[in-house]
Amino acid sequence: MSPDDRYAVVDDFYDGLSYTLTNLVYGENAPLRAHPLRRTFEPAAQIHCRSPDLTTAERHEIVLQGGMMVRE
């Protein structure tokens, strides 16, 4: 890695639908912040539920096909 090297961050999960999320550029300049942002995440509230009664459960088949993504 050397100053002014550029790296694209690309989302290429779907064939034919890749796009650049952002570009990273390395430089010798001082960081914009003295320290990284501090983020705290509170754990989701715990919900206590009874286990389902699987003796009366029904099985259903769901088939998902193409066309679920909108392409503009």
Buried (B, 14 or more C-beta within 10 A) or exposed (E): EEEEEEEEEEEEEEEEEEEEEEEEEEEEEEEEEEEEEEEEEEEEEEEEEEEEEEEEEEEEEEEEEEEEEEEE
